Amino acid sequence: MLRSILLAIAYIFLVVYGYQAIKTLTKNKWVYLIFIGLALLVAGNFIFEFTLASNSRVLSQPKSWAFGFLLTFLSFTLIISLILLSEDIVRFIAGLYHKFISSKRNYHVPSRRRFVSQIALGLAAIPFSSLLYGMYKGKYDFRVLKYTLHFDDLPQAFDGYKITQLSDIHSGSFDDREKVEYAVALANEQKSDVILFTGDLVNNKSSEMLPWKDVFNKLKATDGVFSILGNHDYGDYVEWDTKEEKQANLEELKQIQKDIGFDLLLNESRFIEKNGERLALVGVENWGRGVFKKAGDLKKAAENIDKDDFKILMSHDPSHWEDVVIGDDYKYQLTLSGHTHGMQFGIEIPGWIKWSPIEWRYKYWAGIYKEMGQYINVNRGFGYLGYPGRVGIWPEITVIELKKSKDLA
């Protein structure tokens, strides 16, 4: 209750400063009414969706949109508030100086300056418009990212072997069938030898995937489509009447993966053979740091492989790689992860800048990293969750080509 009151006070504070900026720029009362009406509508819709519309913890599409609009409006008013609050502090200090130190008489605190409000509104429009774009266009702005990785110990038969990685589909969030069909076709167009999906097929419930089975069963590759589970696939973030109901949901999800042609690896391995040589594909269940589920068992998954095998590990959460994998006795030449989504927000200009707030939590959060002679690719995700959009961190289809390093001697 106290938290709700504090959040309400903070929201009112931001709205008041936003109103002041608008009032400084125009005397049109309709503009005032539109701003206040928008503030009430955004807050009211959020409260309705998260309290009155449903008692369930399921993050439905209406809830996602309500959260998205609230986040967009808050970003707008927050920028304004920070700038105008800074101005108010300067005005207050100036007022104290002239009242108690300056020799000027009848001094009044200066009124709010129009150009400061113009700057505040102009800067606030950047995240406001970006977040709106991310909700309507950015979430389906699929990008194919291609990497070539070289390995000394890659079997010769797999020189030039291509992998397409998908991750974090989150089918329960989709609202545009045509865009999703396009992305699946785009993945197939890469003509990779194998397709690997690294977890989070749904948000919470297996039923979310039912409308999309006939779309994702079109994913095809010469050596098959393999998958693992992510933290959202276990149904841990929604209330269930019984443990049996929750387990039945997980079993149905496993069956759905089988139905659409995914070979689900549950702490186990497979071999891909070519010209008398082999590549070990290892898949662990979710292993996450902190509050996230730890069902992954790397030792169990690697029971049937040899230490000298060339190994590709599928592990949903990149913290597993950092905490366990790179220090394991077995060398996992390539690990494929997802989970972070790149927070669906950030700035990436190849060769210049790569930033997202998610890096404050995850050291390895997007793209290729190399430690101790081992690689990891953290896929930015195919779908989206929570905020129904993407800004700067676009939905990703990864294509990795394996190459055998040439002996320069």
C-alpha positions as CSV (number, residue, x, y, z in Angstrom):
1,M,0.0,0.0,0.0
2,L,2.8,2.4,1.0
3,R,4.6,1.7,-2.3
4,S,1.5,2.4,-4.3
5,I,1.0,5.8,-2.5
6,L,4.7,6.7,-3.1
7,L,4.4,5.8,-6.8
8,A,1.2,7.9,-7.1
9,I,2.9,10.9,-5.5
10,A,5.9,10.5,-7.9
11,Y,3.5,10.3,-10.9
12,I,1.7,13.4,-9.8
13,F,5.0,15.2,-9.3
14,L,6.1,14.3,-12.9
15,V,2.7,15.4,-14.4
16,V,2.8,18.7,-12.5
17,Y,6.2,19.5,-14.0
18,G,5.1,18.5,-17.4
19,Y,2.1,20.7,-17.1
20,Q,4.3,23.6,-16.1
21,A,6.5,23.3,-19.2
22,I,3.4,23.3,-21.4
23,K,1.9,26.2,-19.6
24,T,5.0,28.2,-20.1
25,L,4.9,27.7,-23.9
26,T,1.2,28.2,-24.6
27,K,-1.9,29.8,-23.2
28,N,-4.2,27.4,-25.1
29,K,-6.4,25.7,-22.5
30,W,-7.2,22.9,-24.9
31,V,-3.6,21.9,-24.8
32,Y,-3.7,21.8,-21.0
33,L,-6.8,19.7,-21.0
34,I,-5.4,17.2,-23.5
35,F,-2.2,16.8,-21.4
36,I,-4.1,16.3,-18.2
37,G,-6.6,13.9,-19.9
38,L,-3.7,11.9,-21.4
39,A,-2.1,11.7,-18.0
40,L,-5.3,10.4,-16.4
41,L,-6.0,8.0,-19.3
42,V,-2.5,6.4,-19.2
43,A,-2.5,6.0,-15.4
44,G,-6.1,4.8,-15.3
45,N,-5.6,2.2,-18.0
46,F,-2.5,0.9,-16.2
47,I,-4.3,0.6,-12.9
48,F,-7.3,-1.1,-14.6
49,E,-5.2,-3.7,-16.4
50,F,-3.0,-4.6,-13.5
51,T,-5.6,-4.6,-10.7
52,L,-9.2,-4.8,-11.9
53,A,-9.0,-6.5,-15.3
54,S,-7.5,-9.7,-14.0
55,N,-6.1,-11.2,-10.8
56,S,-3.7,-13.3,-12.8
57,R,0.0,-12.6,-12.9
58,V,0.0,-13.4,-16.6
59,L,1.4,-10.5,-18.6
60,S,-1.2,-10.3,-21.3
61,Q,-1.1,-8.2,-24.4
62,P,-3.4,-5.5,-23.0
63,K,-1.2,-5.3,-19.9
64,S,1.9,-5.0,-22.0
65,W,0.4,-2.1,-24.0
66,A,-0.7,-0.4,-20.7
67,F,2.8,-0.8,-19.4
68,G,4.3,0.5,-22.7
69,F,2.1,3.6,-22.7
70,L,2.9,4.3,-19.1
71,L,6.6,3.9,-19.7
72,T,6.5,6.2,-22.7
73,F,4.6,8.9,-20.8
74,L,6.9,8.7,-17.8
75,S,9.9,9.0,-20.0
76,F,8.5,12.2,-21.4
77,T,7.6,13.8,-18.1
78,L,10.8,12.6,-16.4
79,I,13.1,14.4,-18.8
80,I,11.0,17.6,-18.4
81,S,11.0,17.3,-14.6
82,L,14.7,16.9,-14.4
83,I,15.4,20.0,-16.5
84,L,12.8,22.1,-14.8
85,L,13.7,21.0,-11.4
86,S,17.3,22.0,-12.1
87,E,16.1,25.4,-13.2
88,D,14.0,25.7,-10.0
89,I,17.0,24.9,-7.9
90,V,19.0,27.6,-9.6
91,R,16.1,30.1,-9.3
92,F,15.8,29.3,-5.6
93,I,19.5,29.8,-4.9
94,A,19.5,33.0,-6.8
95,G,16.5,34.2,-4.8
96,L,18.2,33.4,-1.5
97,Y,21.4,35.2,-2.6
98,H,19.6,38.4,-3.6
99,K,17.4,38.3,-0.5
100,F,20.1,38.0,2.1
101,I,23.4,39.0,0.4
102,S,22.7,41.3,-2.6
103,S,22.0,45.0,-2.0
104,K,19.1,44.9,-4.4
105,R,15.8,45.7,-2.9
106,N,12.3,44.3,-3.7
107,Y,14.0,41.4,-5.5
108,H,11.6,38.6,-6.7
109,V,12.5,35.1,-7.7
110,P,12.7,35.1,-11.5
111,S,9.8,33.5,-13.4
112,R,10.3,30.3,-15.4
113,R,12.1,31.0,-18.6
114,R,10.4,30.0,-21.8
115,F,13.5,28.7,-23.6
116,V,14.2,26.3,-20.8
117,S,10.8,24.8,-21.2
118,Q,11.4,24.6,-25.0
119,I,14.6,22.7,-24.4
120,A,12.9,20.4,-21.9
121,L,10.0,19.5,-24.3
122,G,12.4,19.1,-27.2
123,L,14.7,16.6,-25.3
124,A,11.7,14.8,-23.8
125,A,10.3,14.3,-27.3
126,I,13.2,12.1,-28.2
127,P,12.6,9.1,-25.8
128,F,8.8,9.7,-26.2
129,S,8.8,9.3,-30.0
130,S,11.4,6.5,-29.8
131,L,9.4,4.4,-27.4
132,L,6.3,4.9,-29.5
133,Y,8.2,3.8,-32.6
134,G,9.5,0.8,-30.8
135,M,6.0,-0.3,-29.9
136,Y,4.6,0.1,-33.4
137,K,7.5,-0.8,-35.7
138,G,10.7,-1.6,-33.8
139,K,9.5,-4.9,-32.2
140,Y,9.3,-6.5,-35.7
141,D,12.3,-4.8,-37.2
142,F,14.2,-8.1,-37.6
143,R,17.9,-8.1,-38.3
144,V,20.1,-10.9,-39.5
145,L,23.5,-10.7,-37.8
146,K,26.3,-12.8,-39.3
147,Y,29.5,-13.9,-37.6
148,T,32.4,-16.1,-38.7
149,L,34.3,-17.8,-35.9
150,H,37.6,-19.6,-36.3
151,F,38.7,-22.6,-34.3
152,D,41.9,-24.6,-34.3
153,D,40.2,-27.8,-33.2
154,L,37.2,-27.7,-35.6
155,P,36.8,-31.0,-37.4
156,Q,37.7,-30.5,-41.1
157,A,34.3,-31.8,-42.2
158,F,32.6,-28.9,-40.5
159,D,34.7,-26.1,-42.0
160,G,32.1,-23.7,-43.3
161,Y,29.3,-25.2,-41.2
162,K,26.5,-22.7,-40.7
163,I,24.3,-22.3,-37.6
164,T,21.1,-20.2,-37.3
165,Q,20.4,-19.3,-33.7
166,L,17.0,-18.0,-32.6
167,S,16.1,-17.2,-29.0
168,D,13.4,-15.8,-26.8
169,I,10.4,-16.2,-29.1
170,H,7.9,-15.3,-26.4
171,S,4.9,-16.3,-28.6
172,G,2.4,-15.0,-26.1
173,S,3.4,-11.4,-26.9
174,F,2.9,-11.5,-30.7
175,D,0.1,-9.4,-32.3
176,D,1.1,-9.5,-36.0
177,R,1.0,-12.8,-37.8
178,E,2.3,-11.5,-41.1
179,K,5.4,-10.0,-39.4
180,V,6.2,-13.3,-37.6
181,E,5.7,-15.3,-40.7
182,Y,8.1,-13.0,-42.5
183,A,10.7,-13.5,-39.8
184,V,10.4,-17.3,-39.9
185,A,10.9,-17.2,-43.7
186,L,13.9,-14.9,-43.2
187,A,15.5,-17.5,-40.9
188,N,14.9,-20.2,-43.5
189,E,16.4,-18.0,-46.2
190,Q,19.8,-18.2,-44.4
191,K,20.0,-21.9,-45.5
192,S,22.0,-22.9,-42.5
193,D,23.0,-26.5,-41.8
194,V,21.2,-26.5,-38.4
195,I,18.8,-24.2,-36.5
196,L,19.3,-23.9,-32.7
197,F,16.7,-22.3,-30.5
198,T,17.9,-21.2,-27.0
199,G,14.8,-21.0,-24.9
200,D,11.7,-19.0,-23.9
201,L,9.2,-20.2,-26.4
202,V,6.3,-18.7,-24.4
203,N,5.8,-16.1,-21.7
204,N,4.1,-18.4,-19.2
205,K,1.7,-20.9,-20.6
206,S,2.0,-23.5,-23.3
207,S,-1.3,-22.4,-24.8
208,E,0.3,-19.2,-26.0
209,M,2.1,-21.2,-28.6
210,L,-0.9,-23.0,-30.1
211,P,-1.9,-20.2,-32.6
212,W,1.7,-20.2,-33.8
213,K,2.5,-23.9,-34.3
214,D,1.8,-23.8,-38.0
215,V,4.2,-20.8,-38.4
216,F,7.2,-22.2,-36.5
217,N,6.8,-25.7,-37.8
218,K,8.1,-24.2,-41.1
219,L,11.6,-23.8,-39.7
220,K,13.8,-26.2,-41.5
221,A,17.5,-27.1,-41.7
222,T,19.4,-30.0,-43.2
223,D,20.6,-31.3,-39.8
224,G,17.4,-30.4,-38.0
225,V,16.1,-27.9,-35.4
226,F,17.2,-28.3,-31.8
227,S,16.0,-26.5,-28.7
228,I,16.3,-26.0,-25.0
229,L,14.1,-24.5,-22.3
230,G,14.3,-21.0,-20.9
231,N,13.2,-19.6,-17.5
232,H,9.8,-18.6,-18.8
233,D,9.0,-22.0,-20.2
234,Y,8.5,-23.6,-16.8
235,G,5.5,-21.5,-15.9
236,D,7.1,-20.1,-12.8
237,Y,5.7,-16.6,-13.2
238,V,2.0,-17.4,-13.1
239,E,-0.3,-18.9,-10.4
240,W,-1.4,-22.4,-10.8
241,D,-4.2,-24.2,-8.9
242,T,-2.1,-27.3,-8.3
243,K,1.4,-28.5,-8.9
244,E,0.0,-31.1,-11.3
245,E,-1.5,-28.4,-13.4
246,K,1.8,-26.6,-13.7
247,Q,3.6,-29.9,-14.6
248,A,1.0,-30.7,-17.2
249,N,1.6,-27.2,-18.8
250,L,5.3,-28.0,-19.0
251,E,4.6,-31.4,-20.5
252,E,2.3,-29.9,-23.1
253,L,5.0,-27.4,-24.0
254,K,7.5,-30.2,-24.5
255,Q,4.9,-31.9,-26.8
256,I,4.4,-28.8,-28.8
257,Q,8.1,-28.5,-29.4
258,K,8.0,-32.1,-30.7
259,D,5.0,-31.3,-32.9
260,I,6.7,-28.4,-34.6
261,G,9.8,-30.4,-35.3
262,F,12.1,-29.1,-32.5
263,D,14.4,-31.7,-30.9
264,L,14.3,-30.6,-27.3
265,L,17.5,-31.2,-25.3
266,L,16.8,-31.6,-21.5
267,N,20.3,-31.9,-20.0
268,E,21.4,-34.2,-22.8
269,S,23.4,-34.2,-26.0
270,R,23.3,-35.1,-29.7
271,F,25.9,-35.8,-32.3
272,I,25.9,-34.3,-35.8
273,E,28.0,-36.5,-38.0
274,K,29.6,-35.6,-41.4
275,N,32.2,-37.4,-43.5
276,G,33.2,-39.6,-40.6
277,E,33.7,-36.7,-38.1
278,R,31.3,-35.4,-35.5
279,L,30.2,-32.3,-33.6
280,A,28.7,-32.6,-30.2
281,L,25.5,-30.6,-29.5
282,V,24.9,-30.1,-25.8
283,G,21.7,-28.7,-24.3
284,V,21.0,-27.8,-20.7
285,E,17.8,-26.8,-19.0
286,N,17.7,-23.2,-17.6
287,W,20.5,-22.3,-15.3
288,G,20.2,-18.7,-14.0
289,R,21.9,-16.6,-11.4
290,G,20.1,-15.4,-8.3
291,V,16.3,-15.9,-8.4
292,F,16.2,-17.6,-11.8
293,K,15.6,-21.3,-12.0
294,K,18.6,-23.7,-11.8
295,A,17.5,-26.8,-13.6
296,G,20.6,-27.0,-15.8
297,D,23.0,-29.9,-15.2
298,L,26.1,-29.5,-17.4
299,K,27.7,-32.7,-16.1
300,K,24.6,-34.8,-16.9
301,A,24.2,-33.1,-20.3
302,A,27.8,-34.1,-21.2
303,E,27.7,-37.7,-20.0
304,N,27.8,-39.2,-23.5
305,I,30.4,-36.9,-25.1
306,D,34.2,-37.0,-25.0
307,K,36.4,-34.3,-23.7
308,D,38.1,-33.9,-27.1
309,D,34.8,-33.5,-29.0
310,F,34.1,-30.2,-30.6
311,K,31.2,-28.9,-28.5
312,I,28.4,-26.4,-29.1
313,L,26.5,-25.7,-25.8
314,M,23.0,-24.3,-25.7
315,S,22.3,-22.6,-22.4
316,H,19.6,-20.0,-22.1
317,D,21.1,-17.7,-19.5
318,P,24.6,-16.2,-20.2
319,S,25.4,-16.1,-16.5
320,H,25.7,-19.9,-16.7
321,W,28.6,-19.4,-19.1
322,E,30.3,-16.9,-16.9
323,D,29.8,-18.8,-13.6
324,V,30.2,-22.4,-14.7
325,V,30.9,-23.2,-18.3
326,I,34.2,-21.4,-19.1
327,G,35.8,-22.9,-16.0
328,D,34.6,-26.4,-16.7
329,D,37.1,-29.3,-17.3
330,Y,35.5,-29.8,-20.7
331,K,36.2,-27.1,-23.2
332,Y,32.9,-25.8,-24.8
333,Q,34.2,-24.1,-27.9
334,L,30.9,-22.3,-28.6
335,T,28.0,-21.5,-26.3
336,L,24.7,-20.0,-27.5
337,S,22.5,-18.1,-25.1
338,G,19.8,-15.5,-25.0
339,H,17.6,-14.3,-22.1
340,T,18.7,-10.7,-21.8
341,H,16.8,-9.3,-24.8
342,G,19.4,-6.5,-24.7
343,M,16.7,-5.1,-22.4
344,Q,14.9,-4.2,-25.7
345,F,16.4,-0.8,-25.3
346,G,19.8,0.7,-26.0
347,I,22.2,2.2,-28.5
348,E,24.3,0.2,-31.0
349,I,26.5,1.7,-33.7
350,P,28.9,-1.0,-34.9
351,G,32.5,0.0,-34.2
352,W,31.4,3.0,-32.2
353,I,29.1,2.3,-29.3
354,K,27.2,-0.6,-27.7
355,W,25.2,0.2,-24.6
356,S,22.1,-0.9,-22.8
357,P,21.0,-0.6,-19.2
358,I,21.1,-4.4,-19.1
359,E,24.9,-4.3,-18.9
360,W,24.6,-3.2,-15.3
361,R,23.3,-6.7,-14.5
362,Y,24.9,-8.9,-17.2
363,K,28.5,-8.7,-18.2
364,Y,27.7,-10.7,-21.4
365,W,24.5,-9.3,-22.7
366,A,24.5,-9.2,-26.6
367,G,26.7,-10.4,-29.4
368,I,29.9,-12.4,-29.5
369,Y,32.4,-12.6,-26.5
370,K,35.5,-14.6,-26.1
371,E,37.1,-15.8,-22.8
372,M,39.7,-18.5,-22.2
373,G,39.6,-19.6,-25.8
374,Q,35.9,-20.1,-25.7
375,Y,33.1,-18.1,-27.5
376,I,29.6,-17.2,-26.5
377,N,26.9,-15.5,-28.6
378,V,24.1,-13.8,-26.6
379,N,21.2,-13.5,-29.0
380,R,19.1,-10.3,-28.5
381,G,15.9,-12.2,-28.9
382,F,13.3,-12.9,-31.5
383,G,10.3,-11.6,-29.6
384,Y,9.6,-9.2,-26.8
385,L,8.3,-9.2,-23.2
386,G,6.9,-6.5,-20.8
387,Y,7.5,-3.4,-22.8
388,P,5.8,-4.3,-26.2
389,G,8.5,-2.9,-28.4
390,R,12.2,-2.4,-29.1
391,V,14.3,0.7,-29.4
392,G,17.9,0.4,-30.7
393,I,18.2,-3.3,-29.8
394,W,16.3,-5.0,-32.6
395,P,14.9,-8.5,-32.9
396,E,17.7,-10.8,-34.0
397,I,18.3,-13.9,-36.2
398,T,21.9,-14.9,-35.8
399,V,23.9,-16.8,-38.4
400,I,27.3,-18.2,-37.3
401,E,29.7,-19.8,-39.7
402,L,32.3,-22.1,-38.2
403,K,35.7,-22.0,-39.9
404,K,38.8,-24.1,-39.2
405,S,41.8,-21.9,-38.5
406,K,44.6,-22.2,-41.1
407,D,48.0,-23.4,-39.9
408,L,50.2,-20.4,-40.6
409,A,53.3,-22.4,-39.9
